[in-house]
Structures are given as structure tokens and as C-alpha cells.
Amino acid sequence: MIAPASDRARNVTHWASMAGRWSFEGASARYLGPQEGSAAPLGLTLSDVLMRDGIVRLGVTFDSEKFADDRQTSAAVILGCNAQLNGYVLVQLGGWGSAYSLGEFDPMAGFRAILRRGSLDNLRTNYRYEVEVVQRGQTIRLLVDNVPVFEHVLATPLIGNQVGLQAWGPYPIRFDSIAVADSKPRLFVAMQFSKDFDPLFEKVICPVAEDESFDVVRIDSITRPGIIFQDIQREISEAKAVLAEISAPNNNVFYELGYAHAMNKPTILLARRSQEPLPFDIRSYRVIFYDDSIGGKPVLEETLKKHLRSILQEF
């Protein structure tokens, strides 16, 4: 399901050129070509937009008739850029000899293709492609001219949250009507469904998470038809973080927690202070122990707030 646009959509008009020659006007950017003497035909520009989850929309036009002469020519939206670590994910038209591709840049390892779709021969010059890139947690979707092209779940979370553009090749590429519609990050909650735990969910977890700008998702709130384990996997992949209440020895909760750990997802573990020793496999993880009492509620709320804020600061 494609995420809807939020009412916080805004044009992107502020850029810092990092590589290559660029010109900017309003919500448009044009890659003019590589810098003279550059070892690689790379164009890179970063915006002032920080997006944890959301949609990037823009038009892309390959301006040169010589586009087909360079099999590596590409135009990309950059997601998850971290200015300190200098890594990011690329959602591209072109690249690696394909019409559409997903890749990543690691300053230590260089560029790497993650996914390729379609023949590069089908990309046209002097045609404006309407591009939409949707990012939900570790799930990346690309639509071109309103056609879903691919959906992929990254193995690890994005390392940053800055949005940018990349161009590769010697020929001009035009990006226009660049806009970002951000959305709230999701917190997936794994816990036993029972009257004993519902007050914790309804009176503590939901209010605190929503105050910290998270949308809260629990699997029993999903009403669409389908296979429940597929729903669990999708919801965890699209979440920014997972919170698991592990007091009760519930197999479903530990399955969800294990899946989140396999994806390197940030996790928050809760357990009642009266809980017997935790299972061996998770004893090394930091756990928020709480008192299930009126006096314990404000302490848990404050601790949970700190953990959620820490997770958002990481992105």
C-alpha cells in the first residue's frame, strides 16, 4: 500500500552542491555536468530537508540526445544521508545498466547496487518522468508516471535523514517541482493482547508515543485481509522502531521481537519489575523495568519518552 501524502508537503528550494556543476531556480535543480578535471562524472547536491518517513515527488528529464551513449547515466533521489558518515541510499532512473535501480553509497566500500529493474534502452531523452519515492521505515517504493516499479525492504535502517539528488554522467539532467511530504514515523508495539496489558497500551504507550510524534501500530489494529505473518513483517519493516512488552512468555511477541532484531531495528523492551529472570537470549539487552502501579506510571512515562527521543535523534 502506497503511503498517502501528508498535509506537510513543501517545495525544496535550498541546496548545497557537493560535487559536479549545478544550477538552481525555485523548486528546480539542473545538473550541468561534472566538474573540470573530476575523476568521476558525479553530481551531488544536498537539501535542507530532513525526512524520517515520507514521500519525495519530482520530475526528471534527461536533456541530452547523447544519453544512450553512456550506459551508466542516472538520476537519483538520495535518502537517509548522514553528513558525518557520508553514506546514503539512491533511488534511481538509470544506473547499473538498468532503467530503474536501488543502490547505496558507503564511503568505505563505494557504490553498490541493491536492486535493478527494466532495460536502460527504454528510458527516453527529452521526456519528463514523474517520479515518486516513498520511504516508510526500511521499506522503499518507487513509482514512475504513477506506475509502481519496485518495492524493497532494506536490510538495515537508513543511517541519516537528509534528502538530496545525485546525477551520474557527462550530460545534463533536469529535476523539477521537487517536493517532500513527510509523515510521522511508526512505532510497532509487540505485546500480549489481554485485559492485564491493555491499560499499559492505552494509557501509557499510546499517549507517550503520540506526544513524541509517532504513529502507534499494534497488529490487532490491522483490519485488511491477508496472512497475519505477512502483515507483521510489513508493519515491522515500515516502522521506525519496535516496542516489545516481554513480561508474559508469549511466542508471538518473541517472534515479532526476533524479526525486528534481524532487521537491526531499534527496539525498546518493557517488563514488569516482578518478572522472573528474562530468557537467556535477551538478557544482554537493555530493558525498562516498571512497577505496575499508580506510582510507577509517571516513572515509566518519563523513561519511555527518553528512549523514543533518543531513537529519533539517531535519524
ChimeraX attribute file (.defattr): number of C-alpha atoms within 10 A of each C-alpha:
attribute: neighborCount
match mode: 1-to-1
recipient: residues
	/A:1	4
	/A:2	14
	/A:3	13
	/A:4	12
	/A:5	16
	/A:6	14
	/A:7	9
	/A:8	10
	/A:9	16
	/A:10	15
	/A:11	17
	/A:12	22
	/A:13	17
	/A:14	16
	/A:15	18
	/A:16	12
	/A:17	17
	/A:18	13
	/A:19	19
	/A:20	22
	/A:21	18
	/A:22	22
	/A:23	12
	/A:24	16
	/A:25	10
	/A:26	12
	/A:27	17
	/A:28	20
	/A:29	23
	/A:30	20
	/A:31	29
	/A:32	19
	/A:33	20
	/A:34	23
	/A:35	16
	/A:36	9
	/A:37	7
	/A:38	10
	/A:39	8
	/A:40	13
	/A:41	19
	/A:42	21
	/A:43	26
	/A:44	20
	/A:45	21
	/A:46	19
	/A:47	16
	/A:48	13
	/A:49	19
	/A:50	17
	/A:51	23
	/A:52	23
	/A:53	25
	/A:54	22
	/A:55	24
	/A:56	26
	/A:57	21
	/A:58	21
	/A:59	19
	/A:60	25
	/A:61	20
	/A:62	24
	/A:63	19
	/A:64	15
	/A:65	12
	/A:66	12
	/A:67	21
	/A:68	15
	/A:69	11
	/A:70	13
	/A:71	15
	/A:72	17
	/A:73	25
	/A:74	27
	/A:75	25
	/A:76	26
	/A:77	23
	/A:78	27
	/A:79	28
	/A:80	25
	/A:81	24
	/A:82	16
	/A:83	13
	/A:84	7
	/A:85	12
	/A:86	14
	/A:87	21
	/A:88	25
	/A:89	26
	/A:90	25
	/A:91	26
	/A:92	25
	/A:93	27
	/A:94	27
	/A:95	25
	/A:96	21
	/A:97	18
	/A:98	22
	/A:99	20
	/A:100	26
	/A:101	24
	/A:102	26
	/A:103	19
	/A:104	19
	/A:105	17
	/A:106	13
	/A:107	11
	/A:108	9
	/A:109	8
	/A:110	9
	/A:111	15
	/A:112	14
	/A:113	14
	/A:114	13
	/A:115	15
	/A:116	18
	/A:117	16
	/A:118	14
	/A:119	12
	/A:120	20
	/A:121	12
	/A:122	11
	/A:123	18
	/A:124	17
	/A:125	16
	/A:126	15
	/A:127	12
	/A:128	17
	/A:129	19
	/A:130	17
	/A:131	22
	/A:132	23
	/A:133	23
	/A:134	24
	/A:135	26
	/A:136	23
	/A:137	25
	/A:138	21
	/A:139	20
	/A:140	21
	/A:141	21
	/A:142	25
	/A:143	18
	/A:144	17
	/A:145	12
	/A:146	11
	/A:147	11
	/A:148	13
	/A:149	15
	/A:150	16
	/A:151	17
	/A:152	15
	/A:153	17
	/A:154	15
	/A:155	13
	/A:156	13
	/A:157	20
	/A:158	20
	/A:159	18
	/A:160	23
	/A:161	20
	/A:162	20
	/A:163	24
	/A:164	24
	/A:165	22
	/A:166	22
	/A:167	31
	/A:168	24
	/A:169	23
	/A:170	22
	/A:171	21
	/A:172	22
	/A:173	27
	/A:174	21
	/A:175	24
	/A:176	20
	/A:177	17
	/A:178	19
	/A:179	20
	/A:180	25
	/A:181	19
	/A:182	23
	/A:183	23
	/A:184	18
	/A:185	22
	/A:186	24
	/A:187	28
	/A:188	26
	/A:189	26
	/A:190	24
	/A:191	24
	/A:192	19
	/A:193	14
	/A:194	8
	/A:195	8
	/A:196	9
	/A:197	15
	/A:198	14
	/A:199	11
	/A:200	15
	/A:201	17
	/A:202	11
	/A:203	12
	/A:204	16
	/A:205	20
	/A:206	18
	/A:207	15
	/A:208	20
	/A:209	19
	/A:210	14
	/A:211	10
	/A:212	17
	/A:213	17
	/A:214	22
	/A:215	17
	/A:216	22
	/A:217	18
	/A:218	17
	/A:219	17
	/A:220	8
	/A:221	8
	/A:222	12
	/A:223	7
	/A:224	8
	/A:225	7
	/A:226	8
	/A:227	8
	/A:228	13
	/A:229	13
	/A:230	10
	/A:231	15
	/A:232	19
	/A:233	14
	/A:234	14
	/A:235	23
	/A:236	29
	/A:237	27
	/A:238	21
	/A:239	27
	/A:240	27
	/A:241	24
	/A:242	24
	/A:243	23
	/A:244	21
	/A:245	24
	/A:246	23
	/A:247	20
	/A:248	15
	/A:249	12
	/A:250	14
	/A:251	11
	/A:252	13
	/A:253	19
	/A:254	18
	/A:255	14
	/A:256	22
	/A:257	25
	/A:258	14
	/A:259	16
	/A:260	22
	/A:261	13
	/A:262	11
	/A:263	17
	/A:264	13
	/A:265	22
	/A:266	17
	/A:267	23
	/A:268	20
	/A:269	19
	/A:270	19
	/A:271	19
	/A:272	16
	/A:273	12
	/A:274	11
	/A:275	12
	/A:276	10
	/A:277	8
	/A:278	14
	/A:279	10
	/A:280	7
	/A:281	7
	/A:282	13
	/A:283	10
	/A:284	9
	/A:285	10
	/A:286	11
	/A:287	18
	/A:288	16
	/A:289	17
	/A:290	18
	/A:291	14
	/A:292	16
	/A:293	8
	/A:294	8
	/A:295	9
	/A:296	12
	/A:297	15
	/A:298	12
	/A:299	12
	/A:300	20
	/A:301	17
	/A:302	11
	/A:303	13
	/A:304	22
	/A:305	15
	/A:306	11
	/A:307	14
	/A:308	21
	/A:309	13
	/A:310	11
	/A:311	14
	/A:312	15
	/A:313	9
	/A:314	11
	/A:315	18
